[in-house]
Amino acid sequence: GFYIASSILGKNNFEVACLDLSFYKDYRTAIEYYIKAEQLRKDTNIYFRQIKAYEGLQDNDNAAACYKKILAMDKGNKTAINNLLVIYQKQGRYRDGKNVLDAFIEQNPDLAKDKDIMPLLNVFSENNVKTIEARQNLIKNMGL
């Protein structure tokens, strides 16, 4: 199957076969091939497609790792920072989100006033993070 398709399509279209696997919801196999595609060529598109497969498996930790790889390659990628912060927010990892966002703004100071980034600055502000952490600790201490 896959190897025949990849040899017919060629290395540049390696990820096309992976898209087919994701489309048919064979996420685990798709991820295996995306990792192989990544070895052939570092590309943010490969990571975004790999993320879709991880999302299909509800594997937020590996999806987050891919978003970090995208940000390492494309430091101003607003989609990657937004989606990474959504994952952190779902996981209750506001401090981690604040740290990542602070580093993002430090590398991209012009984006601090961007309409897509400004709401994130409010969600992951120091005061908000402290309030959320206090709530999380209270719930934890109550044994809930």
C-alpha positions as semicolon CSV with decimal commas, in nm:
position;residue;x (nm);y (nm);z (nm)
1;G;0,000;0,000;0,000
2;F;0,180;0,303;0,130
3;Y;0,528;0,232;-0,002
4;I;0,391;0,169;-0,351
5;A;0,199;0,497;-0,334
6;S;0,500;0,691;-0,206
7;S;0,730;0,546;-0,473
8;I;0,479;0,636;-0,743
9;L;0,416;0,984;-0,601
10;G;0,781;1,054;-0,523
11;K;0,940;1,204;-0,213
12;N;0,787;1,549;-0,266
13;N;0,440;1,402;-0,241
14;F;0,517;1,165;0,046
15;E;0,271;1,342;0,272
16;V;-0,012;1,306;0,017
17;A;-0,032;0,937;0,106
18;C;-0,038;1,038;0,473
19;L;-0,336;1,262;0,406
20;D;-0,522;0,961;0,269
21;L;-0,450;0,769;0,588
22;S;-0,580;1,057;0,801
23;F;-0,887;1,090;0,581
24;Y;-0,970;0,726;0,642
25;K;-0,905;0,778;1,015
26;D;-0,604;0,548;1,030
27;Y;-0,436;0,807;1,249
28;R;-0,167;0,586;1,402
29;T;-0,036;0,475;1,064
30;A;-0,059;0,830;0,934
31;I;0,155;0,951;1,225
32;E;0,417;0,685;1,151
33;Y;0,441;0,808;0,794
34;Y;0,438;1,176;0,890
35;I;0,737;1,105;1,113
36;K;0,909;0,943;0,815
37;A;0,813;1,241;0,598
38;E;0,961;1,472;0,862
39;Q;1,294;1,288;0,828
40;L;1,293;1,362;0,455
41;R;1,199;1,727;0,487
42;K;1,140;1,963;0,777
43;D;0,825;2,153;0,686
44;T;0,556;2,324;0,893
45;N;0,287;2,172;0,668
46;I;0,397;1,822;0,766
47;Y;0,365;1,917;1,132
48;F;0,020;2,073;1,082
49;R;-0,097;1,754;0,910
50;Q;0,061;1,541;1,181
51;I;-0,128;1,748;1,439
52;K;-0,458;1,661;1,270
53;A;-0,377;1,292;1,316
54;Y;-0,284;1,350;1,682
55;E;-0,610;1,540;1,730
56;G;-0,794;1,242;1,579
57;L;-0,640;1,034;1,857
58;Q;-0,707;1,309;2,116
59;D;-0,333;1,315;2,187
60;N;-0,288;1,675;2,296
61;D;0,065;1,629;2,429
62;N;0,206;1,521;2,093
63;A;-0,002;1,783;1,912
64;A;0,149;2,045;2,145
65;A;0,500;1,913;2,071
66;C;0,433;1,959;1,698
67;Y;0,310;2,315;1,755
68;K;0,636;2,385;1,938
69;K;0,832;2,248;1,640
70;I;0,636;2,478;1,409
71;L;0,715;2,776;1,633
72;A;1,084;2,681;1,634
73;M;1,078;2,695;1,253
74;D;0,839;2,989;1,212
75;K;0,867;3,205;1,523
76;G;0,574;3,431;1,425
77;N;0,321;3,162;1,334
78;K;-0,003;3,289;1,488
79;T;-0,197;2,970;1,414
80;A;0,059;2,758;1,598
81;I;0,074;2,983;1,906
82;N;-0,304;3,014;1,922
83;N;-0,364;2,640;1,894
84;L;-0,086;2,553;2,138
85;L;-0,242;2,790;2,392
86;V;-0,585;2,635;2,336
87;I;-0,433;2,298;2,429
88;Y;-0,269;2,445;2,739
89;Q;-0,596;2,611;2,835
90;K;-0,787;2,282;2,800
91;Q;-0,524;2,111;3,015
92;G;-0,531;2,386;3,277
93;R;-0,165;2,464;3,206
94;Y;-0,199;2,842;3,226
95;R;0,153;2,902;3,363
96;D;0,306;2,705;3,073
97;G;0,083;2,897;2,833
98;K;0,190;3,230;2,980
99;N;0,557;3,135;2,951
100;V;0,519;3,028;2,587
101;L;0,320;3,341;2,503
102;D;0,573;3,566;2,677
103;A;0,855;3,410;2,470
104;F;0,645;3,446;2,154
105;I;0,585;3,819;2,220
106;E;0,950;3,871;2,307
107;Q;1,046;3,727;1,966
108;N;0,761;3,906;1,786
109;P;0,700;4,236;1,970
110;D;0,502;4,376;1,677
111;L;0,239;4,102;1,729
112;A;0,157;4,219;2,083
113;K;-0,105;4,450;1,933
114;D;-0,231;4,199;1,677
115;K;-0,609;4,146;1,692
116;D;-0,562;3,768;1,708
117;I;-0,296;3,778;1,979
118;M;-0,440;4,045;2,211
119;P;-0,717;3,818;2,354
120;L;-0,452;3,557;2,436
121;L;-0,258;3,818;2,632
122;N;-0,566;3,872;2,848
123;V;-0,630;3,500;2,908
124;F;-0,266;3,435;2,991
125;S;-0,197;3,758;3,183
126;E;-0,008;3,725;3,511
127;N;-0,311;3,830;3,717
128;N;-0,541;3,585;3,542
129;V;-0,288;3,301;3,570
130;K;-0,244;3,369;3,943
131;T;-0,623;3,367;3,994
132;I;-0,659;3,038;3,806
133;E;-0,369;2,881;3,996
134;A;-0,527;2,989;4,326
135;R;-0,857;2,826;4,222
136;Q;-0,678;2,510;4,109
137;N;-0,493;2,488;4,444
138;L;-0,812;2,548;4,641
139;I;-0,992;2,269;4,454
140;K;-0,693;2,040;4,499
141;N;-0,672;2,115;4,872
142;M;-1,045;2,050;4,911
143;G;-0,991;1,707;4,759
144;L;-1,229;1,765;4,469
